[in-house]
Amino acid sequence: MAQIEYKELLDAGVHFGHLTRKWDPRMAPYIFMEKNGIHIIDLNKTQAALEEASNALKGIVRSGRKVLFVATKKQAQEIVSEEARRLKMPYVTDRWQGGMLTNFATIRKSLKKMQTLEKMLKDEETVKSIAKRERLTKSRDKEKLERVLGGIADLTRLPAALFVVDVKREHIAVAEAHRLGIPVFAMCDTNSNPEEVDFAIPANDDAYKSISLITLAIGKAIEEGLTERKQDKDDQRVQEEEEAKRQSDMAQAKSEGEDQPVAVSSPAAVAEGEQEA
């Protein structure tokens, strides 16, 4: 993976933290200095953390598992949802519904209800047969479910990891992931607690440019993991085809050998051979 340049991080304002009075002391190892009452994040630490997180995520995706993107703050919703859709990964950008991970069975029921409503409202005959008021109620229910759960509609099992933009804002999601042993990758500003996540990426989690740069970097790592997984599957398929062909050739050769007539010597020839000996 191509590492993000120091200048790119600088231009995106990744180094700007919060006011010094709002800091979390546990972020001290990632803070470079204080300037004009604002903490400045050490971008060398950001680069190192981002590379480590990217390599770990690439490995997770290469094994065929999903990464759930979580970002409900306004400035992060668009970029995160677009990147998740591009990668065909699940995402939550409206609001985190309590129990989305720890009570996943109930969430699956809600998803099934959403799909049923969608199918019902697409059927013209069914739509005509129900009252206008009921149709309006069902449409509203479907829209509400799509807004909250639309991003995880294709999630059939728990994700293998979470990518979170703001640890403090998404504390419920982080807590649920910890309870289930799901690793959390997160952007941590100077007012966050990096100890709450498995892979902390020190960065400004308020500025759109900063969120965009880090999210796209994570997306690129996931994309590389998907490409490598596809290559692995192609290689495996070729290997299986070669093995099947080899087995087929061996079976054919064996069959042809069994069909060859075996020469049987006559008794006179055997006797003559014995005399010569």
C-alpha positions as CSV (number, residue, x, y, z in Angstrom):
1,M,0.0,0.0,0.0
2,A,1.2,3.5,-0.9
3,Q,1.7,5.5,2.2
4,I,0.1,8.9,2.5
5,E,2.6,11.7,2.2
6,Y,3.3,13.9,5.2
7,K,2.3,17.0,3.1
8,E,-1.1,15.4,2.3
9,L,-1.9,15.0,6.0
10,L,-0.7,18.6,6.6
11,D,-2.8,20.0,3.8
12,A,-5.9,18.2,5.0
13,G,-5.5,19.6,8.6
14,V,-5.2,16.1,10.1
15,H,-2.8,17.5,12.7
16,F,-5.3,20.0,14.3
17,G,-6.5,18.7,17.6
18,H,-9.0,20.2,20.1
19,L,-8.5,23.0,22.6
20,T,-5.9,22.0,25.3
21,R,-8.5,22.2,28.0
22,K,-10.6,19.5,26.3
23,W,-7.9,17.0,25.8
24,D,-7.8,13.4,27.1
25,P,-4.4,12.8,28.8
26,R,-4.3,9.3,27.3
27,M,-3.7,10.9,23.9
28,A,-0.4,12.4,25.2
29,P,1.8,10.0,23.3
30,Y,0.3,11.2,20.0
31,I,0.5,14.9,20.6
32,F,3.4,16.8,19.1
33,M,3.0,20.2,20.7
34,E,0.6,22.9,21.9
35,K,0.0,26.0,19.8
36,N,-2.3,28.9,20.5
37,G,-4.3,26.9,23.0
38,I,-4.7,23.9,20.5
39,H,-3.0,20.6,20.6
40,I,-1.1,19.6,17.5
41,I,-1.1,15.9,16.6
42,D,2.2,14.2,15.7
43,L,1.7,13.2,12.0
44,N,4.6,10.8,12.1
45,K,2.5,8.8,14.6
46,T,-0.5,9.2,12.4
47,Q,1.4,7.7,9.4
48,A,2.6,4.8,11.4
49,A,-0.8,4.1,12.9
50,L,-2.5,4.3,9.6
51,E,-0.1,1.9,7.9
52,E,-0.6,-0.6,10.8
53,A,-4.4,-0.3,10.6
54,S,-4.4,-0.6,6.8
55,N,-2.3,-3.8,6.8
56,A,-4.6,-5.4,9.5
57,L,-7.7,-4.4,7.6
58,K,-6.3,-5.8,4.4
59,G,-5.7,-9.1,6.0
60,I,-9.3,-9.2,7.4
61,V,-10.8,-8.5,4.1
62,R,-8.5,-10.9,2.2
63,S,-10.0,-13.7,4.4
64,G,-13.4,-12.9,3.1
65,R,-14.9,-11.0,6.1
66,K,-16.7,-7.7,6.2
67,V,-15.7,-4.3,7.8
68,L,-18.5,-2.2,9.2
69,F,-18.1,1.6,8.6
70,V,-19.6,3.8,11.4
71,A,-19.9,7.6,11.1
72,T,-23.0,9.4,12.2
73,K,-21.6,12.9,12.4
74,K,-22.9,15.1,9.6
75,Q,-19.5,16.0,8.0
76,A,-18.6,12.3,7.7
77,Q,-21.8,10.7,6.5
78,E,-21.5,11.4,2.8
79,I,-17.8,10.4,2.3
80,V,-18.1,7.3,4.5
81,S,-21.4,6.0,2.9
82,E,-20.0,6.6,-0.6
83,E,-16.7,4.7,0.2
84,A,-18.6,1.8,1.9
85,R,-21.0,1.5,-1.0
86,R,-18.1,1.5,-3.5
87,L,-16.4,-1.3,-1.6
88,K,-19.7,-3.2,-1.0
89,M,-19.2,-3.0,2.7
90,P,-21.9,-2.4,5.4
91,Y,-22.2,1.0,7.0
92,V,-24.1,3.0,9.5
93,T,-24.4,6.8,9.0
94,D,-27.8,7.8,10.2
95,R,-27.7,6.7,13.9
96,W,-26.5,3.7,15.8
97,Q,-29.4,1.6,17.0
98,G,-28.6,0.1,20.4
99,G,-28.0,-3.7,20.1
100,M,-27.1,-3.5,16.4
101,L,-24.3,-6.0,17.2
102,T,-25.1,-7.5,20.6
103,N,-28.7,-8.1,19.6
104,F,-28.1,-8.9,15.9
105,A,-30.8,-11.6,15.7
106,T,-33.5,-8.9,16.4
107,I,-31.8,-6.6,13.8
108,R,-32.0,-9.4,11.3
109,K,-35.8,-9.5,11.9
110,S,-36.1,-5.8,11.3
111,L,-34.1,-6.2,8.0
112,K,-36.4,-9.0,7.0
113,K,-39.4,-6.7,7.7
114,M,-37.9,-4.0,5.6
115,Q,-37.4,-6.4,2.7
116,T,-41.0,-7.7,3.0
117,L,-42.3,-4.1,2.9
118,E,-40.2,-3.2,0.0
119,K,-41.4,-6.3,-1.9
120,M,-45.0,-5.6,-1.0
121,L,-44.9,-1.9,-2.1
122,K,-43.3,-2.9,-5.5
123,D,-46.2,-5.3,-6.2
124,E,-48.9,-3.2,-8.0
125,E,-51.7,-5.6,-7.3
126,T,-50.9,-5.6,-3.5
127,V,-50.6,-1.9,-3.4
128,K,-54.1,-1.5,-5.1
129,S,-55.7,-3.9,-2.7
130,I,-54.7,-2.0,0.5
131,A,-56.2,1.2,1.8
132,K,-54.4,4.5,1.0
133,R,-53.8,5.2,4.7
134,E,-52.3,1.8,5.3
135,R,-50.2,2.2,2.2
136,L,-48.8,5.5,3.5
137,T,-48.1,4.0,6.9
138,K,-46.2,1.1,5.3
139,S,-44.2,3.5,3.1
140,R,-43.2,5.5,6.1
141,D,-42.2,2.4,8.0
142,K,-40.0,1.2,5.1
143,E,-38.4,4.6,4.7
144,K,-37.6,4.7,8.4
145,L,-36.1,1.2,8.4
146,E,-34.1,2.0,5.2
147,R,-32.7,5.2,6.8
148,V,-31.5,3.4,9.9
149,L,-30.7,-0.1,8.5
150,G,-30.3,0.4,4.8
151,G,-26.5,0.3,5.0
152,I,-26.5,-3.1,6.6
153,A,-29.2,-4.7,4.5
154,D,-26.7,-7.3,3.0
155,L,-25.0,-8.1,6.3
156,T,-25.9,-11.7,7.0
157,R,-23.5,-12.2,10.0
158,L,-21.6,-10.0,12.4
159,P,-18.8,-7.9,10.9
160,A,-15.2,-8.9,11.5
161,A,-14.1,-5.3,12.3
162,L,-15.4,-1.8,12.7
163,F,-14.0,1.4,11.3
164,V,-15.2,4.4,13.4
165,V,-14.7,8.1,12.7
166,D,-15.4,9.5,16.1
167,V,-14.8,7.3,19.2
168,K,-16.6,9.6,21.6
169,R,-19.7,10.0,19.5
170,E,-19.9,6.3,18.6
171,H,-19.1,5.0,22.1
172,I,-22.1,2.6,22.1
173,A,-20.9,0.9,18.9
174,V,-17.4,0.7,20.3
175,A,-18.7,-0.8,23.6
176,E,-20.8,-3.4,21.7
177,A,-17.8,-4.4,19.5
178,H,-15.6,-4.8,22.6
179,R,-18.3,-7.0,24.2
180,L,-18.2,-9.3,21.2
181,G,-14.5,-9.2,20.7
182,I,-14.7,-7.4,17.4
183,P,-11.6,-5.3,16.7
184,V,-12.2,-1.5,16.3
185,F,-10.2,0.8,14.0
186,A,-10.9,4.4,14.7
187,M,-9.9,8.0,14.1
188,C,-9.0,9.4,17.5
189,D,-8.8,13.2,18.1
190,T,-7.1,14.7,21.1
191,N,-10.3,14.6,23.2
192,S,-10.7,10.8,22.6
193,N,-9.5,7.8,24.6
194,P,-7.3,5.7,22.3
195,E,-7.3,2.8,24.8
196,E,-10.9,2.1,23.9
197,V,-10.0,0.9,20.4
198,D,-7.7,-1.7,19.1
199,F,-6.2,0.4,16.3
200,A,-6.1,4.1,17.1
201,I,-5.4,6.5,14.2
202,P,-4.5,9.9,15.7
203,A,-6.3,12.5,13.5
204,N,-8.7,15.4,13.4
205,D,-12.1,13.8,13.3
206,D,-14.1,17.0,12.7
207,A,-12.7,18.5,9.5
208,Y,-14.2,17.1,6.3
209,K,-10.8,17.0,4.5
210,S,-9.2,15.1,7.3
211,I,-12.1,12.5,7.5
212,S,-12.0,12.2,3.8
213,L,-8.3,11.5,3.5
214,I,-8.2,8.9,6.3
215,T,-11.4,7.2,5.1
216,L,-10.1,7.0,1.5
217,A,-6.8,5.6,2.7
218,I,-8.7,2.9,4.7
219,G,-10.8,2.3,1.7
220,K,-7.8,1.8,-0.5
221,A,-6.4,-0.8,1.9
222,I,-9.7,-2.7,1.9
223,E,-9.8,-2.5,-1.9
224,E,-6.3,-4.1,-2.1
225,G,-7.5,-6.8,0.3
226,L,-10.5,-7.5,-2.0
227,T,-8.2,-7.6,-5.1
228,E,-5.8,-10.0,-3.4
229,R,-8.8,-12.2,-2.3
230,K,-10.0,-12.4,-5.9
231,Q,-6.5,-13.3,-7.1
232,D,-6.3,-16.0,-4.4
233,K,-9.6,-17.5,-5.6
234,D,-8.5,-17.4,-9.2
235,D,-5.2,-19.1,-8.4
236,Q,-7.0,-21.7,-6.4
237,R,-9.5,-22.4,-9.2
238,V,-6.6,-22.7,-11.7
239,Q,-4.8,-25.1,-9.4
240,E,-8.0,-27.2,-8.9
241,E,-8.5,-27.3,-12.7
242,E,-4.9,-28.5,-13.2
243,E,-5.3,-31.1,-10.5
244,A,-8.6,-32.3,-12.1
245,K,-6.9,-32.5,-15.5
246,R,-3.9,-34.4,-14.1
247,Q,-6.2,-36.9,-12.4
248,S,-8.3,-37.3,-15.6
249,D,-5.1,-37.9,-17.6
250,M,-3.8,-40.5,-15.1
251,A,-7.2,-42.3,-15.2
252,Q,-7.2,-42.3,-19.0
253,A,-3.7,-43.6,-19.2
254,K,-4.5,-46.4,-16.7
255,S,-7.6,-47.3,-18.7
256,E,-5.7,-47.5,-22.0
257,G,-3.1,-49.7,-20.3
258,E,-5.7,-52.1,-19.1
259,D,-7.2,-52.3,-22.6
260,Q,-3.9,-53.3,-24.3
261,P,-3.9,-57.1,-25.2
262,V,-1.4,-59.2,-23.2
263,A,0.8,-61.5,-25.3
264,V,0.5,-65.2,-24.2
265,S,3.4,-67.5,-25.2
266,S,2.5,-70.9,-26.5
267,P,3.7,-74.1,-24.6
268,A,6.0,-75.0,-27.6
269,A,7.6,-71.6,-27.6
270,V,8.2,-71.9,-23.8
271,A,9.8,-75.3,-24.2
272,E,12.0,-74.1,-27.1
273,G,13.1,-71.2,-24.9
274,E,14.0,-73.6,-22.1
275,Q,16.1,-75.8,-24.4
276,E,18.0,-72.8,-25.7
277,A,18.7,-71.8,-22.1
